[in-house]
Amino acid sequence: MSKIRGKNTKPEMVVRSLCHQMGLRFRLHRRDLPGTPDLVFPKYRLCMFVHGCFWHRHPECKYAYMPKSRVDFWQTKFTKNVERDLNAQQALISLGWQVVTIWECHTKNRDLLRVAIQKAFNVEA
């Protein structure tokens, strides 16, 4: 698993590109915030996480399947990932930040992704 990227993933790059096209400026991977959000929009006090459906267990997503081997290991790993995500979100909210999660499967349709980002920022098309 050491070969699995945590930053600058393809879904993250899609979201970053689209936000930039929309004129939204952001900071990347701020380590001074809980959970190290993927994108931080200080002007809006909004943090955005771009989660992989498999690793972060996107509910009812076909990409969030359970591997057939080493089920106990994977179950524990996924449970810890989800708990860590929830703790980071709660900590950010308690600090006065809005938190938005963009799932990997949502990055496959750029039009729907644009609408989701606009909705998060309450911006018109």
C-alpha positions, -999 to +999 in steps of 0.1 A: +000+000+000+030+023+001+026+028-036-009+042-032-009+079-036-025+101-010-020+134-028-024+146-063-046+117-074-065+118-107-098+126-090-082+153-070-066+168-101-100+168-119-116+187-090-087+212-088-088+218-125-126+224-124-124+247-094-097+267-111-117+271-143-146+283-121-124+310-107-122+295-072-088+298-056-076+274-030-047+261-009-036+225-010-031+200+018-030+225+047-014+205+075-024+230+102-061+219+098-074+186+111-074+158+085-052+178+061-080+187+036-072+182-001-084+217-010-089+247+013-108+278+003-099+303+030-122+330+016-152+308+020-139+290+051-146+257+033-125+225+032-129+200+005-119+163+007-117+143-025-122+107-014-116+075-033-148+054-031-129+022-023-107+035+005-132+057+022-163+034+017-187+055-004-221+042+006-239+022-021-211+028-047-200+000-069-164+010-064-166+004-026-165-033-028-150-056-002-119-076-013-123-114-012-090-121+006-079-110+040-114-098+049-106-091+085-077-069+076-097-049+051-127-045+074-105-031+101-086-008+077-118+006+062-134+011+096-104+031+107-105+052+075-141+061+080-137+069+117-107+091+109-127+109+082-156+116+106-132+128+133-115+152+109-149+166+096-162+171+132-130+189+142-132+212+112-168+220+118-161+228+155-134+252+142-160+270+121-152+254+087-177+240+062-167+206+050-175+192+015-167+156+004-163+149-033-164+112-041-142+097-068-172+083-088-186+119-090-155+131-108-163+110-138-191+133-150-177+169-151-211+185-156-225+170-125-193+177-106-195+214-117-231+216-103-220+200-070-192+225-066-215+254-075-240+241-049-212+239-023-203+276-029-238+288-037-225+302-070-245+306-102-234+290-134 
